[in-house]
Amino acid sequence: MGKKIIVLNGSPRANGNTAALAARFIKGAEAAGHEVRHFDLQKMDIKPCLGCCAGGKDPKHPCVQRDGMDEIYPAFMEADIVVLASPMYFWSFTAQLKTAIDRSFAVAELDPDYRLHHKGCVMLMAAGGDSEPNFAPVKDFYASLLGHLGWKDLGMILAGGVMAPGDIAGHPALEEAEVLGASIK
């Protein structure tokens, strides 16, 4: 039986390198029989978390704010796997992706112990730099996030040396992303 996968694309470039990685991952995942929901966060009106701790009272609307997250929440709650796709901005995820991650706390508030359901997670990242020290901070954040959430890392595709839109053409990370999508069990 196929998995339910949600792809959160935090790139501000609709047709950038991160979008290309996500598209290839999705191609592989759908070919393997998985159901994929894809959200381009830059196209959505998603406000930052208010830190109000007033969510978690209504499963249909976990957060007190009404915005683009209302479209994401049902898919997020049903998903077996969350794909975090982002270009590297100052050695981290983009604000668009970080905002969606922060807002998922409202889903945790539905549980009396503030737990999010255990999920598998994938990270797809495009970056101008192409060295281990360049990727170290974001890899550390990703590992820490998954550790605190109790989620399982299913793979990381890090495409370095791709700064301008289209630089990723012919990059081996595209094939790796498709293979990773197809390998999800």
N, C-alpha and C positions, 0 to 999 in steps of 0.2 A: 504494500500500500504506500502511495506517495506521501511525502511530508508536505506540510504547509509552511511555506517560506515567505518571509517579508524582507524586502530589500529597501533599506533607507539610504537613499543617495543624497549625501550632504553637499554635493558639488554645486557651486553657483553657475557653472557652465553646463547648459542643457546638453550640449554635444561635445563635451570635453573628454579627457582621458579617463576620468573616473566613470563616466557614462559608458564608455567603450568596455571597460572592465566589467561593469555590472551587466551589460548586455550579453557579453560572452558567458558570464556565470549563469545568467538566466537561461540562455540557450541550452547549456549543458544540463541544468536542473530540469527544465521542461522536457527535454529529450529523455531524461531518466524517469519521467512520469510524476514529477512533483508539481504542486500547485504554487505559483509564485505571484505575489502581489508586490508591485514596485511603486515606490513613492519618490518623486523628485521634490525634495523638501524646499528647494529654492522657488518653486512655483506655488507653494502653499503659504497661507497666512498662519504662522505658528509663533505665538508670543513666548517670551521667556517665562520660566517658572517664577511664581510670585513668592515661593517659600512660605505659603500660608498654612500648609499642613491641614487644609480643609477639604481635600479630595477624598476619594475612596468611599463615598456614600451611595453612589449610583453606578452600577456596573455598565449602564449604557452611556454614561457621561462621567468617567472617573474623576476628571478635573473640574474645578469650578469655572475655569475659563472655557468659553465656547469659541473655537477656532479650528484650524485645519487638523489639529490632533484628534478631533471627533471622528474624522475619517480614518485615521490611523489606528486608534485604540482597538476597535473590534478585530482588525487583522493582527495586531500585535498580540492580543490576548489569545487568539486561536493558533498563532504560529508555533511550530515546533522549532523553527530555526530563524534567527534574526541575522541579516547581513548588514553590516555597518560599512558603507562605501563612502569614501571621502578622499579628496586630495589632501596632502599635508599642507597645513597653514601654520607657520611658526611652530613646527615640530609637534603638531597635535591634529585632532579632527577640526573641521570647520565649525563655525558657530552654529550653522544650520543643523548639523548632525548633533552637536553637543546639546543644543536646545531640545531636540526631540528626545534625546537620552534623558535629560533632566526631567522633562515632562512625563516620562514613563513612571516616575515616582508615584503619580496619582493612581496608577494601576497597583503598585505595591501597597498603597494605602487601603485597598480593598481587603487585604489580608491583615488580621489582627497582629501578626508578627512582622509585617512589612516585607513579605517575601514576594518575589516575582516567580512565576512558575519556571521550573528548570527548563532551559532551552539550550539548543546548540547555537553556536555563533560563528560567523565568518567575518573576517576583515578584508576589505579590498581597498588598496590605497595607491594613488599615483603621487609621485613626488619629483621635484626637480633634482634633488640630491640623490645619490646612488651609493651610499656607504652604510655600513653597519652603525656607526655612530649617529648618522642622520636619522635612521629609523628607530634607534634605541628608545627615545622618550615615548613615542607613540606605541611601541610594542610593550613597554612597561605599563602604560596607562591601560591598554587593552587587557593585558594579563591581570592587572589589579581589578579592573572592572568585572571581568568574568569571575575572578576569585571571590569577590564580595557578593556577586549575584548567585554564585553556585552554578554558573553556566559552563558548558563544555566548549572548548575551542575546537572547531572542525577544520580550521585552516586559515592561513593568511596569505594573501597575494600582495606583494609589495613591488610596485613597478617604479623603479627609480630612473632618473634621467629623462623624464617626460614633463617638461615645463609648459610649452605652448600647446594649445589645442591641436590634436592630430599627431603629436610627437609619438604617441603610443603605437601608431601603425607599424605592424611588423614586430613589435616587442614580444618576447616569449611569454610575458605575463598574460597576454590575451589567451593563448592556448592553455596556460596553467589555470586560468579562471574558468574556462569552459570544462576542463577536465575535473576541476574541483566540484563544479556544479553537478556534473554527471556522476561523481563518486559518492554523493550524499546518500546515505542509507537510512 
